[in-house]
Amino acid sequence: MMGAMDEPLKYIDLFCGVGGFRVAMGQAAEERGMPSECVFSSEIDPDARRAYEANFGEVPTGDIGEVRAEDVPDHDILFAGFPCQAFSIIGDRRGFDDVRGTLFFDIARILKEKRPKAFVLENVKQLRSHDGGRTISTIMRTLAELGYHAEHRILNALDFGVPQKRERVFIVGFREPRRFDWPGGNGKAASLEEILEGDVPAFYHASPKIRESRKAKREGKPAPAGMTVWHENKGGNVSAHPFSCALRAGASYNYLLVNGERRLTEREMLRLQGFPESYEIVCGYAATRKQAGNSVAVPCVKAVIHAVLDSLEGPEMSGQFAPNAMEQLDLGSEKKAAHGIIAATAI
């Protein structure tokens, strides 16, 4: 059960970027009338640290790999939008040892030391298929070895109120077995007209050559009514949608063009990620574009957080959190006796 309502729910914000998890947690807590407190944040990118400080009044700690797990404050929930890395020893089924040398290992060692009640992790959709599914299997096996009951699912930001098709893997876990119901989304995204600005400075307009190239590739093809965002894929095909395809930190500046004419502004990119209008933009275009592309979609994360808080406020369950047909883990007699854990995928 959750603590008394006058005691804030404490959380940490790892690989925090510009604070999408923190914004979502703050909104969820306010909607539930409950106090919350971020007791630790970490981010290595200097521009993201600058934006985080401007909006939350604190500079995140730098490289989490240099922070001892015992020095991280005690907390109830761990949040992390961790970067995906290849696991050098993947497939050896050595659990915790299989992820050493990766950024996920920093999450694992903090979970091992601090034992929070729950965690929410976010990563790219391709994490599920990376290395033939062995990467996600190693992650889930490690979480189970650490005594957590976890499962993962792909959620699309488009289903949670923002006009951006952004599919991401979420991994949710609990220290104790609990019922957990994934949010289904409201299936109703805002329109681009609610997100996009009218006249914008010439800086955002693509060159005449780029605009003509895009229009030539769309000639004779139907397009949705109203405002659209044009997306050019790796094969050179240009599609027009009444929503934005996923923002990407490293894509070409002309990857997404409003009506085939111009790039998204900094504020528009943050709106597509669900950030409030009050969020202060303090970095230049290139840095803010990278930050938005690396961020989480706030409404999607908030829905997951609400579901986690629902679970924490409910009773603990006996037996498995989310059993499935995966093999029993060889975790050692002590852990097996205490938990009888099965790594849950529940997709």
C-alpha positions in Angstrom: 0.0 0.0 0.0 1.1 3.6 -0.5 2.2 5.7 2.4 0.2 8.4 4.1 -1.0 11.1 1.7 1.1 13.8 3.6 4.2 11.9 2.8 5.4 12.6 -0.8 5.9 9.8 -3.2 9.6 9.9 -3.9 11.1 9.1 -7.3 14.3 9.3 -9.3 14.6 10.4 -12.9 17.5 8.6 -14.7 18.6 9.5 -18.3 16.2 12.4 -17.7 16.8 14.4 -20.8 14.6 17.5 -20.6 12.3 16.0 -17.9 9.4 14.3 -19.8 9.0 11.7 -17.0 9.1 14.5 -14.4 6.5 16.5 -16.1 4.3 13.4 -16.5 4.8 12.4 -12.8 4.0 15.9 -11.6 0.8 16.0 -13.7 -0.3 12.6 -12.5 0.3 13.4 -8.9 -1.6 16.7 -9.2 -4.5 15.0 -10.8 -4.6 12.5 -7.9 -4.2 15.2 -5.2 -1.0 13.5 -3.9 2.4 15.0 -3.1 5.4 13.8 -5.0 9.1 14.7 -4.9 12.0 14.0 -7.4 14.9 13.2 -5.1 17.5 12.5 -7.8 18.0 13.1 -11.5 20.8 12.2 -13.9 21.6 13.3 -17.5 25.0 13.5 -19.3 24.1 15.9 -22.2 25.0 19.5 -21.3 22.2 21.2 -23.3 19.5 18.9 -21.8 20.9 19.6 -18.3 20.6 23.3 -19.0 16.9 22.9 -20.1 16.2 20.7 -17.1 17.7 23.3 -14.7 15.7 26.1 -16.3 12.4 24.2 -15.8 12.9 22.4 -12.5 15.4 24.5 -10.7 18.1 21.9 -10.3 21.0 20.6 -12.4 20.9 16.8 -12.9 23.9 14.8 -11.8 26.1 13.9 -14.8 27.3 10.5 -15.8 25.2 7.9 -13.8 28.0 5.4 -14.4 30.1 7.4 -12.0 27.5 7.5 -9.2 27.6 4.8 -6.6 24.2 3.1 -6.2 24.3 3.5 -2.4 24.6 7.3 -2.9 21.3 7.5 -4.8 18.6 8.6 -2.4 15.9 6.2 -1.3 12.9 6.3 -3.5 9.5 4.7 -4.3 9.6 4.7 -8.1 12.5 4.7 -10.6 11.9 6.3 -14.0 14.4 5.9 -16.9 14.2 6.4 -20.6 17.5 4.6 -21.1 19.4 4.5 -24.4 19.5 1.1 -26.1 22.9 -0.6 -26.4 24.0 -3.9 -27.7 24.9 -6.4 -24.9 28.3 -7.8 -25.5 27.6 -11.1 -23.7 24.0 -11.5 -24.7 22.6 -15.0 -24.8 24.8 -16.5 -22.1 21.9 -16.4 -19.6 24.0 -15.0 -16.9 21.3 -12.4 -15.8 22.9 -9.5 -14.0 26.4 -10.2 -15.4 25.0 -10.2 -19.0 24.3 -6.4 -18.9 27.5 -5.2 -17.4 29.1 -2.5 -19.5 25.7 -1.2 -20.8 23.6 1.7 -19.6 20.9 -0.7 -18.5 23.3 -2.0 -16.0 23.2 1.3 -14.1 19.4 0.9 -13.7 19.9 -2.7 -12.6 22.5 -1.9 -9.9 20.3 0.9 -8.5 17.3 -1.5 -8.4 19.5 -4.0 -6.6 20.8 -1.6 -4.0 17.7 0.7 -3.4 14.8 -1.7 -3.9 12.1 0.8 -5.0 8.5 -0.3 -5.0 8.2 0.1 -8.8 9.9 1.2 -11.9 8.9 2.5 -15.4 11.4 2.2 -18.2 11.0 3.4 -21.8 12.9 2.6 -25.0 12.6 2.4 -28.7 10.2 -0.1 -30.3 13.1 -1.9 -31.9 14.3 -3.0 -28.4 11.8 -5.9 -28.6 13.3 -7.3 -31.9 16.9 -6.3 -31.3 19.3 -9.3 -31.7 16.4 -11.6 -32.5 14.6 -10.8 -29.2 17.6 -11.8 -27.1 18.2 -8.2 -25.8 14.8 -7.8 -24.3 14.9 -11.4 -22.9 18.2 -10.6 -21.1 16.7 -7.4 -19.7 13.6 -9.2 -18.4 15.7 -12.0 -17.1 17.9 -9.5 -15.2 14.9 -7.8 -13.7 13.5 -11.1 -12.5 16.9 -12.1 -11.1 16.7 -8.9 -9.1 13.4 -10.0 -7.6 11.1 -7.8 -9.7 7.8 -8.8 -11.3 7.9 -7.1 -14.7 6.3 -7.0 -18.1 6.6 -4.9 -21.2 4.3 -3.5 -24.0 4.5 -1.3 -27.0 2.4 1.9 -26.7 1.7 4.5 -29.3 1.6 8.2 -28.3 -1.0 8.7 -31.0 -3.5 6.8 -28.8 -2.9 9.2 -25.8 -3.8 12.6 -27.1 -0.9 13.9 -29.2 -0.8 13.9 -33.0 2.4 12.0 -33.2 2.8 8.4 -34.2 5.4 7.3 -31.7 5.6 3.7 -30.7 7.8 2.9 -27.7 8.5 0.0 -25.5 7.5 0.4 -21.8 8.7 -1.9 -19.1 6.9 -1.8 -15.8 7.9 -3.7 -12.7 7.0 -4.1 -9.1 9.0 -5.3 -6.1 5.9 -7.2 -4.8 3.5 -9.1 -7.1 0.6 -6.8 -8.0 -2.2 -6.6 -10.5 -1.3 -4.2 -13.3 -3.6 -3.1 -16.1 -1.9 -1.4 -19.1 -3.6 1.8 -20.2 -5.4 1.5 -23.4 -5.4 5.2 -24.4 -8.3 7.3 -25.4 -7.8 6.8 -29.1 -8.4 10.5 -29.7 -5.4 12.6 -30.7 -5.4 16.3 -30.9 -5.5 17.8 -34.4 -2.4 19.3 -36.0 -4.4 22.6 -36.1 -4.2 22.6 -32.3 -0.4 22.1 -32.4 1.0 24.0 -35.3 1.6 27.7 -35.5 0.5 30.0 -38.3 3.2 32.2 -39.9 6.7 31.3 -38.8 10.0 33.0 -39.7 11.8 32.2 -42.9 14.4 30.2 -41.0 12.0 27.2 -40.7 11.2 27.1 -44.4 12.9 24.4 -46.5 14.8 25.5 -49.6 12.9 25.9 -52.9 14.8 22.8 -54.2 13.6 20.6 -51.2 10.0 21.9 -51.5 9.8 21.2 -55.2 11.3 17.7 -54.7 8.7 16.9 -52.1 5.8 18.2 -54.2 7.0 16.2 -57.2 7.0 13.0 -55.2 3.4 13.7 -53.9 2.0 14.7 -57.4 -1.2 12.9 -58.1 -1.4 11.3 -54.7 -4.4 12.0 -52.4 -3.8 13.8 -49.1 -5.9 14.3 -46.0 -7.9 17.5 -45.6 -6.5 20.2 -43.4 -2.9 20.5 -42.2 -0.5 17.7 -42.8 3.0 16.7 -41.9 5.0 15.2 -44.8 7.3 12.4 -44.0 10.1 11.1 -46.3 11.2 7.6 -45.5 14.6 6.0 -46.1 13.4 4.8 -49.5 12.6 8.3 -50.6 8.8 7.9 -50.5 6.9 10.9 -49.3 3.7 10.5 -47.3 1.3 13.1 -46.0 -0.5 12.5 -42.7 -2.9 14.4 -40.4 -0.3 13.7 -37.7 3.5 13.7 -37.3 5.6 10.6 -37.7 7.9 10.1 -34.7 10.3 12.9 -33.9 13.9 11.8 -34.2 16.9 13.3 -32.7 19.3 12.4 -35.5 17.2 12.6 -38.6 17.6 15.1 -41.5 16.3 18.6 -40.8 13.8 18.0 -43.7 12.7 14.6 -42.4 9.3 16.1 -41.4 7.8 19.1 -43.2 4.5 20.9 -42.4 2.5 20.8 -45.6 5.7 20.0 -47.4 6.9 23.5 -46.8 8.7 24.0 -43.5 10.3 22.4 -40.5 8.6 22.2 -37.1 9.4 25.0 -34.7 10.9 24.3 -31.3 7.5 24.9 -29.5 5.7 22.7 -32.0 8.1 19.8 -31.4 7.5 20.1 -27.6 3.8 20.2 -28.1 3.9 17.1 -30.2 5.6 15.4 -27.2 2.8 16.8 -24.9 4.9 19.3 -23.0 2.9 22.2 -21.5 3.1 25.7 -22.9 4.8 26.8 -19.7 7.8 24.7 -20.5 10.7 27.1 -21.0 12.9 26.8 -24.2 16.4 27.9 -23.4 18.5 26.2 -26.1 18.9 26.8 -29.8 17.1 25.0 -32.6 19.5 22.1 -33.1 19.7 21.3 -29.4 16.0 21.6 -28.8 15.3 19.5 -31.8 17.6 16.8 -30.4 16.0 17.1 -27.0 12.5 16.7 -28.4 13.5 13.8 -30.5 15.0 12.0 -27.5 12.1 12.8 -25.1 9.2 10.8 -24.1 5.6 11.6 -25.0 4.3 13.1 -21.8 0.6 12.0 -22.0 1.6 8.4 -22.8 4.0 8.3 -19.8 1.4 9.9 -17.6 -1.2 7.2 -18.4 1.4 4.5 -17.5 2.2 6.3 -14.3 -1.5 6.4 -13.3 -1.7 2.7 -13.9 1.4 2.1 -11.8 0.0 4.3 -9.0 -3.4 2.4 -9.2 -1.4 -0.8 -8.7 0.6 0.5 -5.8 -2.6 1.7 -4.1 -4.2 -1.7 -4.4 -3.5 -4.9 -2.5 -0.5 -7.1 -3.1 -1.2 -10.4 -4.9 0.0 -13.8 -4.1 1.7 -15.9 -6.8 3.0 -14.6 -10.0 2.7 -11.0 -11.3 2.2 -11.9 -14.9 3.1 -15.5 -15.6 3.5 -16.8 -19.1 5.0 -19.7 -21.0 8.6 -18.6 -20.7 11.1 -20.9 -19.1 11.8 -21.0 -15.3 14.9 -18.9 -14.5 17.9 -20.4 -12.7 18.2 -17.7 -10.2 19.7 -19.6 -7.3 17.8 -21.4 -4.5 17.4 -18.4 -2.2 15.6 -16.2 -4.8 13.6 -19.1 -6.2 12.3 -20.0 -2.8 11.4 -16.4 -2.1 9.7 -15.6 -5.4 9.5 -18.5 -7.8 9.9 -15.8 -10.5 9.1 -16.1 -14.1 10.3 -13.4 -16.5 7.1 -11.8 -17.7 6.6 -10.5 -21.3 2.8 -10.3 -21.5 2.6 -8.7 -24.9 
